[in-house]
Amino acid sequence: MPTLQDAKKKVQDLVVAKGFGNTPEEIPNKLLFAFIELGEAGDSWKKGKPTEETIEELIDVIFYVLDASRLIAPEADLDAVFERKWAKNMNRGYQYGEGFRSKAQRGPNSS
């Protein structure tokens, strides 16, 4: 199974082979395209299209995010950053999700 670093390299190879934008000036476009692909994934899921189609749209999001990340910080070890961020999130208290919403609805002084 490829790591995030492996996937980032594969995306770079794809960008170069296909002649896609490959400069820091392209970063806003890459992020915009990731957002567009995320919308397409949501639309696919909402319309009940085949799961494979929705997953492919999500993979397109990942492609654009990996591409933007390599232009923003080529030296970044995405696997290490992922692990740090995962550990940080695991150590956080509830801020989102049903538990958070339920507490917010009860008020700040309730437990």
C-alpha positions as CSV (number, residue, x, y, z in Angstrom):
1,M,0.0,0.0,0.0
2,P,1.4,3.4,-0.9
3,T,2.3,5.9,1.8
4,L,1.2,9.6,1.5
5,Q,4.8,10.3,0.4
6,D,4.6,7.6,-2.3
7,A,1.2,9.1,-3.5
8,K,2.6,12.6,-3.5
9,K,5.5,11.4,-5.8
10,K,3.0,9.6,-8.1
11,V,0.9,12.7,-8.4
12,Q,4.1,14.7,-9.2
13,D,5.0,12.2,-11.9
14,L,1.4,12.5,-13.3
15,V,1.5,16.3,-13.3
16,V,4.9,16.3,-15.2
17,A,3.9,13.6,-17.6
18,K,0.6,15.3,-18.6
19,G,2.0,18.9,-18.6
20,F,-0.3,20.2,-15.9
21,G,0.5,23.3,-13.9
22,N,3.6,22.7,-11.9
23,T,4.5,26.0,-10.2
24,P,3.7,27.7,-6.9
25,E,1.5,30.1,-8.8
26,E,-0.8,27.1,-9.5
27,I,-1.5,26.5,-5.8
28,P,-4.8,28.5,-5.6
29,N,-6.0,26.5,-8.6
30,K,-5.1,23.2,-7.1
31,L,-7.0,24.0,-3.9
32,L,-10.0,25.3,-5.9
33,F,-10.0,22.1,-8.0
34,A,-9.9,20.0,-4.8
35,F,-12.9,21.9,-3.5
36,I,-14.7,21.3,-6.8
37,E,-14.0,17.6,-6.8
38,L,-15.2,17.4,-3.2
39,G,-18.5,19.0,-4.4
40,E,-18.7,16.4,-7.2
41,A,-18.2,13.6,-4.6
42,G,-21.0,15.0,-2.5
43,D,-23.3,15.3,-5.5
44,S,-22.5,11.8,-6.6
45,W,-23.2,10.4,-3.1
46,K,-26.4,12.5,-2.8
47,K,-27.7,11.3,-6.1
48,G,-27.1,7.7,-5.2
49,K,-24.6,7.1,-8.0
50,P,-22.4,4.0,-7.8
51,T,-20.0,3.9,-4.8
52,E,-17.0,3.6,-7.1
53,E,-17.9,6.9,-8.8
54,T,-18.1,8.7,-5.5
55,I,-14.8,7.2,-4.3
56,E,-13.1,8.2,-7.5
57,E,-14.2,11.8,-6.9
58,L,-12.8,11.6,-3.4
59,I,-9.5,10.3,-4.9
60,D,-9.5,13.3,-7.2
61,V,-9.7,15.5,-4.1
62,I,-6.7,13.7,-2.6
63,F,-4.7,14.1,-5.9
64,Y,-5.2,17.9,-5.9
65,V,-4.4,18.1,-2.1
66,L,-1.2,16.1,-2.6
67,D,-0.3,18.2,-5.6
68,A,-0.9,21.5,-3.7
69,S,1.1,20.1,-0.7
70,R,4.1,19.3,-2.8
71,L,4.1,22.8,-4.3
72,I,3.6,24.5,-0.9
73,A,6.2,22.5,1.0
74,P,8.1,20.0,-1.2
75,E,10.2,18.9,1.8
76,A,7.2,18.1,4.0
77,D,7.0,14.5,5.1
78,L,3.2,14.0,4.8
79,D,3.3,10.7,6.6
80,A,5.0,12.3,9.6
81,V,2.6,15.3,9.5
82,F,-0.3,12.9,9.3
83,E,0.8,11.0,12.4
84,R,1.4,14.2,14.3
85,K,-2.0,15.6,13.3
86,W,-3.7,12.3,14.1
87,A,-2.2,12.1,17.6
88,K,-3.2,15.8,18.2
89,N,-6.8,15.1,17.2
90,M,-6.9,11.9,19.3
91,N,-5.9,13.9,22.4
92,R,-8.5,16.6,21.9
93,G,-11.7,16.7,23.8
94,Y,-14.9,16.6,21.9
95,Q,-15.4,19.7,19.8
96,Y,-17.5,18.4,17.0
97,G,-20.0,15.6,16.4
98,E,-23.1,14.6,18.3
99,G,-21.6,14.8,21.7
100,F,-20.6,18.4,21.2
101,R,-23.9,19.4,19.7
102,S,-25.8,17.8,22.5
103,K,-23.8,19.7,25.1
104,A,-24.1,23.0,23.2
105,Q,-27.9,22.6,23.1
106,R,-28.1,22.0,26.8
107,G,-26.1,25.1,27.6
108,P,-22.6,25.9,28.8
109,N,-23.2,25.2,32.5
110,S,-24.7,21.7,32.0
111,S,-22.6,18.6,32.1
